[in-house]
């Protein structure tokens, strides 16, 4: 995942935010959300998906195994947003 690598983040001006609170703060700050990665549909509750998809945000369902590899936390929340 390119947003995890500092060099790629700087080059492409992207950041990966994990968890509902940080993702919601990114949306509230009017950051351009490029992608949402989630492990199950329930973790998306509370996000205005129709609005995000209409603006071009791509949704990707990933396995918990992949989420754990990408995560910086011990117990991943199952939600990441690429801004």
PABAFI-85478 format. One line per field, with one value per residue: x, z, y of N, C-alpha, C in turn; chain; residue in three letters. Coordinates in Angstrom, 3 decimals, always signed. Each point is the difference from the previous one (the first is absolute). Example, Ala and Ser with C-alpha at 12.3 -4.5 7.8 and 13.67 -1.06 7.14 Angstrom:
! PABAFI-85478
n.east = +13.190  -0.350
n.up = +7.800  -0.720
n.north = -5.690  +1.050
ca.east = -0.890  +0.820
ca.up = +0.000  +0.060
ca.north = +1.190  +1.190
c.east = +0.900  -0.770
c.up = +0.000  +0.730
c.north = +1.200  +1.090
chain = A  A
resn = ALA  SER
//
This chain:
! PABAFI-85478
n.east = +0.843  -0.094  -1.175  +0.402  +0.527  +0.840  +0.893  -0.847  -0.210  +1.279  +0.379  -0.940  +0.514  +0.244  -1.055  +0.323  -1.303  +0.196  -1.147  -1.189  +0.569  +1.146  -0.656  -0.851  +1.103  +0.556  -1.147  -0.093  +1.281  -0.919  +0.698  +0.681  -1.071  +1.105  +0.209  -0.906  +0.710  -0.772  -0.185  -0.958  -1.150  -0.071  +1.293  -0.782  -0.717  -0.731  +0.464  +0.023  -0.221  -1.277  +0.216  +0.656  -0.859  -0.937  +0.864  -0.206  -0.413  +1.066  -0.852  +0.771  -0.631  +0.661  +0.853  -0.435  +0.454  -0.532  -1.135  +0.238  +0.334  -1.045  -0.596  -0.045  -1.202  -0.083  -1.100  +0.197  -0.454  +0.718  +0.507  +0.320  +0.431  +0.110  +0.676
n.up = +0.000  -1.067  +0.579  +0.213  -1.195  +0.896  -0.721  -0.087  +1.324  +0.158  -0.795  +0.525  +1.054  +0.523  +0.722  +0.842  +0.213  +1.243  -0.092  +0.542  +1.169  -0.350  -0.501  +1.015  +0.722  -0.756  +0.064  +1.321  -0.164  -0.714  +0.576  -1.106  +0.211  -0.194  +1.163  +0.163  +1.003  -0.109  +1.211  +0.486  -0.574  +1.139  -0.311  -1.064  +0.993  -0.316  -1.077  -0.624  -0.173  -0.120  +0.937  +0.744  -0.291  +0.205  +1.001  -0.255  +1.264  -0.044  +0.011  +0.975  -0.175  +1.144  +0.000  +1.154  -0.686  -1.124  +0.634  +0.574  -1.208  -0.474  +1.060  +0.684  +0.146  +1.286  +0.187  -1.290  -0.321  -1.079  +0.207  -1.247  -0.006  -1.316  +0.478
n.north = -1.167  +0.768  +0.212  -1.246  +0.118  +0.522  -0.633  -1.019  +0.099  +0.320  -0.977  -0.754  +0.613  -1.186  -0.292  -0.954  +0.204  -0.430  -0.670  -0.212  +0.249  -0.577  -1.032  +0.029  +0.145  -0.950  -0.651  +0.214  -0.311  -0.636  -0.990  -0.116  -0.769  -0.696  -0.651  -0.959  -0.483  -1.089  -0.554  +0.787  -0.145  -0.656  -0.086  -0.061  -0.537  +1.042  -0.623  +1.137  -1.294  +0.294  +0.894  -0.880  -0.962  +0.908  +0.202  -1.293  -0.071  -0.778  -1.030  -0.487  -1.146  -0.024  -0.979  -0.509  -1.035  +0.486  +0.228  -1.169  -0.424  +0.662  -0.528  +1.149  -0.558  -0.344  +0.730  -0.268  +1.209  -0.316  +1.222  +0.287  +1.238  -0.013  +1.023
ca.east = -0.843  +0.895  -0.179  +0.730  +1.403  +0.224  +0.467  -1.146  -0.954  +0.482  +0.000  -1.375  -0.825  -1.082  +0.135  -0.909  -0.542  -0.617  -1.020  -1.134  +0.195  +0.928  -0.601  -1.059  +0.660  +0.495  -1.157  -0.460  +0.991  -0.118  +1.088  -0.487  +0.146  +0.196  -0.410  -0.354  +0.273  -0.769  -0.048  -1.413  -0.868  -0.465  +0.923  -0.271  -1.146  +0.381  +0.597  -0.954  +0.575  -0.507  +0.694  +1.404  +0.077  -0.329  +1.193  +1.057  +0.687  -0.104  -0.174  +0.666  -0.151  +1.252  -0.026  +0.601  +1.433  +0.632  -0.152  +0.967  +1.321  +0.072  -0.308  +1.029  -0.538  -0.013  -1.327  -0.537  -1.434  -0.679  -0.335  +1.060  -0.305  +1.146  -0.331
ca.up = +0.000  -0.218  +0.985  +1.207  -0.199  +0.112  -1.280  -0.911  +0.539  -0.337  -1.445  -0.516  +0.896  +0.563  +1.379  +0.349  +1.337  +0.453  +1.037  -0.311  +0.447  -0.881  -1.336  +0.082  +0.107  -1.344  -0.803  +0.536  -0.369  -1.463  -0.729  -1.111  +0.294  -1.234  +0.170  +1.310  +0.145  +1.150  +0.141  -0.099  -0.327  +1.220  +0.411  -0.811  +0.564  +0.476  -1.098  -1.069  -1.135  -1.291  -0.301  -0.284  -1.281  -1.038  -0.218  -0.600  +0.958  -0.309  +1.168  -0.135  +1.107  +0.139  +1.069  +1.260  -0.077  -0.678  +0.846  +1.090  -0.567  -0.295  +1.189  +0.972  +1.323  +0.410  -0.349  -1.055  +0.076  -1.190  -0.886  -0.345  -1.081  -0.672  -0.311
ca.north = +1.167  +1.129  +1.058  -0.367  +0.293  +1.430  +0.531  +0.037  +0.974  +1.334  +0.160  +0.017  +0.821  -0.806  -0.445  -1.081  +0.178  -1.251  +0.087  +0.861  +1.378  +0.696  +0.085  +1.016  +1.309  +0.306  +0.403  +1.281  +1.010  +0.140  -0.632  -0.818  -1.416  -0.752  -1.399  -0.531  -1.428  -0.475  -1.455  -0.383  +1.134  +0.661  +1.068  +1.184  +0.721  +1.322  +0.756  +0.307  -0.720  +0.476  +1.250  -0.302  -0.715  +0.975  +0.829  -0.811  -0.866  -1.427  -0.862  -1.289  -0.953  -0.749  -1.002  +0.443  -0.285  +1.138  +1.184  -0.113  +0.294  +1.433  +0.784  +0.336  -0.293  -1.405  -0.524  +0.872  +0.301  -0.504  +1.115  +0.931  +0.906  +0.609  +1.386
c.east = +0.889  -0.117  +0.711  +1.474  +0.223  +0.398  -1.159  -1.053  +0.391  -0.091  -1.410  -0.951  -1.211  +0.303  -1.055  -0.444  -0.779  -0.996  -1.065  +0.250  +0.911  -0.548  -1.080  +0.597  +0.573  -1.109  -0.483  +0.944  +0.025  +1.224  -0.599  +0.262  +0.077  -0.553  -0.397  +0.281  -0.716  -0.037  -1.429  -0.851  -0.440  +0.916  -0.219  -1.179  +0.488  +0.690  -1.066  +0.534  -0.478  +0.725  +1.464  +0.168  -0.302  +1.196  +1.191  +0.792  -0.234  -0.085  +0.658  -0.239  +1.262  -0.125  +0.594  +1.524  +0.744  -0.063  +1.026  +1.414  +0.166  -0.091  +1.232  -0.452  +0.025  -1.313  -0.630  -1.515  -0.773  -0.390  +1.217  -0.466  +1.273  -0.441  +1.140
c.up = +0.000  +1.065  +1.312  -0.111  -0.038  -1.323  -0.989  +0.466  -0.413  -1.504  -0.553  +0.856  +0.519  +1.453  +0.238  +1.442  +0.382  +1.122  -0.341  +0.385  -0.952  -1.415  -0.014  +0.106  -1.354  -0.904  +0.453  -0.374  -1.506  -0.751  -1.114  +0.325  -1.317  +0.111  +1.443  -0.039  +1.260  +0.011  -0.023  -0.093  +1.238  +0.423  -0.787  +0.513  +0.542  -1.056  -1.061  -1.301  -1.342  -0.436  -0.376  -1.351  -1.149  -0.314  -0.505  +0.958  -0.373  +1.300  -0.272  +1.249  +0.024  +1.152  +1.280  +0.012  -0.664  +0.862  +1.123  -0.487  -0.198  +1.248  +0.857  +1.421  +0.276  -0.398  -1.034  +0.088  -1.196  -0.983  -0.200  -1.156  -0.575  -0.463  -0.785
c.north = +1.232  +1.081  -0.296  +0.371  +1.506  +0.632  +0.149  +0.992  +1.403  +0.253  +0.159  +0.822  -0.773  -0.337  -1.077  +0.199  -1.246  +0.254  +1.027  +1.446  +0.770  +0.149  +1.077  +1.402  +0.430  +0.482  +1.383  +1.143  +0.247  -0.501  -0.846  -1.475  -0.761  -1.412  -0.263  -1.496  -0.457  -1.518  -0.528  +1.258  +0.772  +1.147  +1.288  +0.822  +1.340  +0.844  +0.232  -0.596  +0.518  +1.262  -0.264  -0.682  +0.957  +0.898  -0.810  -0.871  -1.453  -0.794  -1.346  -0.839  -0.856  -0.986  +0.592  -0.225  +1.169  +1.261  -0.020  +0.327  +1.506  +0.860  +0.274  -0.324  -1.499  -0.664  +0.923  +0.156  -0.540  +1.090  +0.894  +0.856  +0.587  +1.385  +0.631
chain = A  A  A  A  A  A  A  A  A  A  A  A  A  A  A  A  A  A  A  A  A  A  A  A  A  A  A  A  A  A  A  A  A  A  A  A  A  A  A  A  A  A  A  A  A  A  A  A  A  A  A  A  A  A  A  A  A  A  A  A  A  A  A  A  A  A  A  A  A  A  A  A  A  A  A  A  A  A  A  A  A  A  A
resn = UNK  UNK  UNK  UNK  UNK  UNK  UNK  UNK  UNK  UNK  UNK  UNK  UNK  UNK  UNK  UNK  UNK  UNK  UNK  UNK  UNK  UNK  UNK  UNK  UNK  UNK  UNK  UNK  UNK  UNK  UNK  UNK  UNK  UNK  UNK  UNK  UNK  UNK  UNK  UNK  UNK  UNK  UNK  UNK  UNK  UNK  UNK  UNK  UNK  UNK  UNK  UNK  UNK  UNK  UNK  UNK  UNK  UNK  UNK  UNK  UNK  UNK  UNK  UNK  UNK  UNK  UNK  UNK  UNK  UNK  UNK  UNK  UNK  UNK  UNK  UNK  UNK  UNK  UNK  UNK  UNK  UNK  UNK
//
